[in-house]
């Protein structure tokens, strides 16, 4: 019995008969187990709750609280429910065994018993308990690994302050496919292609990393979801994948903060490289579809829809330092964020023709003041789009 028993296994003997307790204790201690004793049911419950033994040997016929009652109590308590219980009794009829099974007993040992039988039953139940504990530890380890994997996945899209909250609320959030009303924001660099042609590749990658780090930190600050970083563009969504009633305000504050922070970046870059770079931002809102998109080997949490397309077109026509928003975003701000519009005033651009739209769209813009200007004017885009002139409202100026 000593060779096969787990080391440091502990057993609780609950019996009102002193002779029975001493006999069981002597036999178990000689086999290498640590033994606690209780002379009545309530004392046994207290020891079991505090010490968490590996096994309980329980007499049935005890004054006050029977062994069946003690067994049922221990099995109802989540702190002691996993402890195996052997009922040791002189009762042999079927009715008593059924009563013991209903109370939750794991095994029965009838008096008088053989010492070898006691050894086998004790050893097998302790081994079974240890095996269950190992399986539970493995399950918990797998849960921790899965939570860490989900945390890393969510961390690609959400700020650190939201990851734990989202995981606790809805671990399957990124697995959903659904339609949502979202506010969509695109930001894109101006003049970066010229910079790429003029500097070393390591410098280009370093600048992009600095830019994306700064922009994603701002998106996370306002609890936006970063859906994509591509080329020199960043796509951020609000009210997706979880509800944000003030999504238009969050998007506009994000856009303006990006412009202000980027002003610091562009000055540092100009001081190091002598090349001017700008930033344009577009914001729209509308129905989008969100879900994991891609191939089996590579999936991304994506957002698609007309609002995404329109926000991208607004970004394309935005000049350096400008944030251009659609009429629906402006109206949402007018209704719920009048104070924000006083702090960040938007001017009407009139109706502007956008690619893919059958009719010109009313647009609004604001511009963040640059602390100093580069030596040469920045084009609105390097691809030569026609964009509204800042000074002419609905007029046009040709992008260089």
N, C-alpha and C positions, 0 to 999 in steps of 0.2 A: 504494500500500500504506500510506503514511503517513497519508493522510486518513481511511481507514476503520479503522485499527487502534486499539484502545482505548488511552487514555493510560496511561503507566506500566506497561504489560504487561511481564511478566518471563518469560524463557524459559531453560530449562536444556538445554545441549547435552552429551550423554554419548557420547564416541567416543574410542577409544584412538589414532586416527590424528590427529596434530597438524594436518596440512594440511586434513583434513576439518573439524576443529573451527574452525580459523581462517577457512575459507571461509564456513561457516554463520554464524559470529559476525559477520563483516564484512557479510554480506548482511542479517542481522537488525538489527544496530545502525544501519545506514544507513536502515532502515525505521522507526527510532524505538523499537525494543525494548531493554530492558535484558537483557543476556545473562550467564549464569554458565556456566562450563565444568567438566567433569569428565573425566578421562582413563581412568577404569575404573568398573565397576559399583558397587562399595561406596562410592566417593566420590560418585557420582551419587545413591545412596540417601540418604547423609548430608545432602547439600545440599538434596535434595527435602524431606526430613523437617524440616529447620530453616528453610528459606526459603519453602517453599510456592509455587513458581513457577506461572504461569498455564498453562504448556505445557512438555512435555519432548520433545526430539528425541533419539532413542535409536538408536545403532548396534547391529547384531546380533552381528557377529563380533568379540568382544573376549576377551582372555585371562582365564582364571579364572572369570568370571561372564558368561555370554552376555547379550545384550540381552533375549532372551525371559525369562530368569530374573530379570533386574532388573525387567522389566515386571510379571511375576507377583507379585514381592515388593511392589512399590509398590501394586498393585491390592488386595492382601490387607490392607494397612495402612490403617485407617480415616482416618489423618491425611493420607494421600496418594492415597487411592482415587479422589477426584474430579478429580485432575489429568489432563487429556487427554494421551495419549502418541502421538506419531507415530514409527513405526519407519522409519528411513532405512537402506536396504540395497540391495546389488547382487543379493540373492537374489530370484528372480522366480517360482520354481515354486509350484504350488498348495499343496503340503505345507507349505512355510514360511509361507505366508500363513495357513493354517489354524492352525499352531502359534502364530503371532502373535495371532490372534483368540482362541484358547484362553487365552493369557497375559493378555488384556485390552486389547490395543492398540486405539486408537480410529481410527487411520489408518495408511496405508502410503505411503512416498515412495521410488520406485525411482531408484537412481543409474544413469547420470547423469540429473539432473532439470533442469527448466526453472525459472529464477528465479521466473517468474510463477506456476508451479504451487506452488512453495514458499510464495509470498505468499498465495495463495488458501487453501491448506490451513491454514496457520498462523492467518490472520485468522478463518476460519470456525470453527475449533475454540475459539479464544479468545472469540469472540462467543458461541458456544454455552455455554461455561463461565460467562461473566458472566451470561447469561440464566438459567442454572440457579441461580446464586448469588442473583439477584434473586428468583426463585421461592421459594427456600429462606428468604430473609429475610422474604418476604411470609407464608409458611407459619408461621414462628416468631412473626411479629407477630400473626397470627390466633390462634395458640395462647396467646400472652400475653393477648390481649384476652379469649379464652374463659376462661382461668384467672381473670382479674380479674372477669369476669361471675359465674363460679361462686363466687369468693371473696365477692363482694358478696351473692350469694344465700345461701350458707352463713352469712354474717355476720348475717343476719336471725334465725337460729335458734341458732347456736353461738357460744361465746365466742372471742375472737381467738386464745387459746392452742391451740384445737383445730382451727381452720379449716385451717391449713397441714397438720397431721397428717392430717386427713380427706381433703383434696384429694390428698395424696401417696399415700394408701392406696387410695382408692376414689372417683375423680372422679364416678362415676355414682350416688353414694349417694342423693341426693335424688330420683333418677328411679325408684327401686325402689318396688314395691308389695308389702307383705308383712305377715304376722301376727307379732307379737312379744309377749313377756311384758314389760309396762312398769309402772313405778311413776309414777302420775299425781298431780300437785299443782296445786290451784287456790288462788289467794289473791284476796281481794276486800275492798274498803273498806267500812266501816260508817259511816253518817251522812253519806256524801258527797253524797247527793241534796239534803239540807238545805243543805249548803255551796254546792252549785251554784246554788240558788235565792237565796242571800244575797249572792253576790259577783259581780264583773264577769266576762264571758266570758274576757277575757285572763288574769285571775287563775286561773280554773278550768283553762284549758289549761296554764298554767305549773305549777300544782300537779300535774296529771296527768303532765306530762313529768318533773317531779322525782321523782314516785313510781315511774313505770315505769323511769326510768334507774337508780334505786337498786335496785329489785327485780331487773331483768335482770342488773345487775352481780353480785348475789348468786347468781343462778342460774348464771351463767357461772363464778363462783368454784368451785362444786361440780360443774361440767361438766354442767349440765342443758341440755336443748334447749328453748328458748322457742318454743312452737307458736303462741301467740296472745296478743295484747293487745287486749281488747275492753271498751269502757266503762271500768270501773274494775277489771276482772278480768285476771289473768295466768294462763296455762296453761303448765306446765312438765312435760316428760317426762324420765324417766331409763331407762336401758337401751334407749334408742331415740334415734337410728337405729343406734347401735353398742352392743356389749356392755359392761355395767357390773355385774359380779357383786355389788357392794355398793350397788346402786341404792336399796334401802330406807333405808340409812343416809344416803346423799347427800340423798335427798328430805327426811328429817326434819331433818337439819342445815340444809338450805336454808330449810325452813319456820321453824325456830326463829330462825335468823339474820335472816330477813326481819322477824319480829316484833320482835326486839331493835333492829334498825336503824330500823324504822318508828316505834318509840317516840321516837326523836330527831326524826323528821319531824313527828310529830303535835304534839310540844311546840312546835316552831318555828311550825307552822301556827296553833296555838291562840294563841301569843303575838302573831302578826300579825293574825289574823282573829277570835279569840274564839269559834271554833266547834270542838267536839270531833269528831274523826274516829277511827275504829278500824279494825282489820284482823282478818279471820278466815281460817283456812287449813284445807283438807281434803286428805287423802292416801289413795289407794287403789292397789291393784295388781291386775293381771289381763291377759288377752289383749286386744290392740288391733290395729287395722289402720292402717297408716301409708302415706302416698303423697301425690302431688300431687293436690289436689282443687280444682275450680272450673270456670270457663268458659274458653274459648279465649283471651279477652283478660285474664284474671286468674286465676292459679293460686297456691295456697298449699300448703305442706307441712303436712299435717293428720294428726291422730290421732283415731280414733273407736273406740268400743267401750263395753262396760258399765262398765269401770274408769273411763273418762272421766266417764260419767254419775254414778257413785257418788261419785267425788271431788268433783264439783260439788255434790252434795247434802250431803256432809259439810262443805264450805265454807259452804253456806247456813245450816247449823245452828250453826256455830262462832260463839261470841261474840267480842267484841274481846279480843285478846291470846291467844286459844286456837288450838291446833293439834289437830284431830281426825283420828285415823287409824283405818282399818278393822282388823278382827281379823287379816286375812292379813298386813298390814304389821306389826302388833304382834308376831305370831308370828315373822316373819322377823327382826325385831330381837332377839327373845328368843333365837333360835338363834345368831345371828352377831354381835350387838352388845350383849352384856350390859353392857359398860362404858358404852356410850352411854346405856343405860336408867338406869344409876346417876347419870349426870351430868344427864340430862334425864328425870326420872321421869314416867311416864304413869299415870293412874288410870283404872280401869274405869268406864264410864258405864252399864254394864248393857246390856240389849237395847233398841234404839231403833228405832221404826218409821220407815222411809224411803220416800218416794214411789217407786212402781215396784217395790218389793220385796214379795214375798208374805209374808215373815216378818220380825219384828224382827231387827236386826243388832247383834251385840256390837261396841261401839265403845270407843275409848280417847282420852283427851285430856290435854293438858298446857297450862299457861298461862305466859306470860312476864310476869314482874313489871314493871309500869309504874313508872317513876321518880317520877311524880307523876300525880295524877288530875285529869281535867277537872271542872269545877264541876257537871256534870249527868251522870247515868248514861247510858251508851250503850246503845241497843237492840241486840239480836242482829242483827236485820235490819229494814229499813224496810218490808218487804212483809208483816210480821205472821205469820211462820211460828211453829209451836209447836216449842220446842227444849228439850232437857234442862236442868234447873237445875243450876248448878255445885255447889250445896250438897246436893242431894237424890239424887245418883247417877242412879237411874232415873226420878226424878220429872220433871215438866214445869213450865216457866215460860213465860208468854206474852211473845213478842217485841213490842216497841213499835214 
